[in-house]
């Protein structure tokens, strides 16, 4: 199994889209999309590929530590964890942005420490550090939008896709921290030893992105 | 005394092998203290793999550090003697704080430094030793070589956030990131295109270098490409290792210059060897001489240990309280002299795995 190209796919809709791109590129393994199976790993030895689903935020860890040779991870995760990997291609899907949002009409007062709730403490510290702004980081694991509404924080740093959730909760994006999309990433050692297979996948996916 | 090398762990075997290779090429062992004054590292933070250093105050109130690196200490004690080349190898534990998990780590590291009035032969010698080190670790290894002259011919020397970002993108083989960073830095479109082409400039030296040559007329880049081609030509006779060029290798440009290289072995997810020419560090530390060296990260090799021994011991020798100790000892000696691993116990240990069990006093013993 070790000679197959091991691919970590992010669970969820984005992962399914990514799989479709791989399948279109000639690396299909239809079982991957079978929701009834309890299998964790899906192999197509004929195509030399093996897929497994992992939590989107874990893809970079699987790839960095070599459990997966390649994977697809959001730029938000890469910015947050700074894994030592190769970021080979912007797949141009899952487009959104990492943004600062606050209650509508919020006025930032620089004389006060800004309380920021986020799932991305490293990116947030980096962003405000560059602006020399003193902040109080509040690390949350979900329902970030609730924080400013309940007065837990002044602002949030979170993923904004359409902004509808923010709007419905009387919040609005105020600044963009970074544009986000899905990236094809590779383990640096696997890139050396499975170069032919990785280059082939990269070439096929690049063609689809450029189309 | 005869040593049974089969009992050695993978990294222990590697240390012994490497030591003998380095000694053969005239390198002498450098032994350093566990502690150094913090200033040495504080002034050269970017040179260190991790910028977090474990510090403490010594009895005289001086801020000390548990050594996170060996190269800086070797450089500190070298003297500027014209025409002289110092060759050192080391095998030391270094102490770092893991950037990811924020815990202290002790890492076993070996490596060598060639410092002084060095020329092309010395660079070639170090590169050869790096290749030989990798080949002695595994039969399936790759040494990637790059030349920093290629990127420094394009990237502005001013050290800004944007240049760091651009270098980071080259290191990640990240073409979209390179384009964005070049745009911010005002790099021309032809240079941007060249930098993007570096992300795929990987593989056999002949092919990659000739394809890069066709993409540029920049004199400095052409000189760097010639140098790398020339040096690779001088080590191409080494067998048991694949030598590639990979222009994504970016060691810190403020310290390194010229040739840089990284080594990988199959089965280890990260690089196991890293090195290059660091004349710029020498200048920063007030030395006139030049230097080249590399480190082998032995902690990574633990992963390669294919010790899949099924049993903890060959023979579990069971004895009872009534058995005489000298009889037990006699039996143990008899079995070990037959080359067997023996564990003598009064009852069967819960988690011990064994090939056979022998009870003292039972028939046949």
Interface residues (C-beta under 8 A of the other chain):
Chain A: X64 X65 X66 X81 X82 X84 X85 X86 X87 X88 X89 X90 X130 X187 X188 X189 X190 X191 X192 X193 X195
Chain B: X99 X100 X140 X142 X144 X161 X169 X172 X173 X174 X175 X176 X177 X199 X202 X203 X244 X248 X264 X266 X268 X269 X270 X271
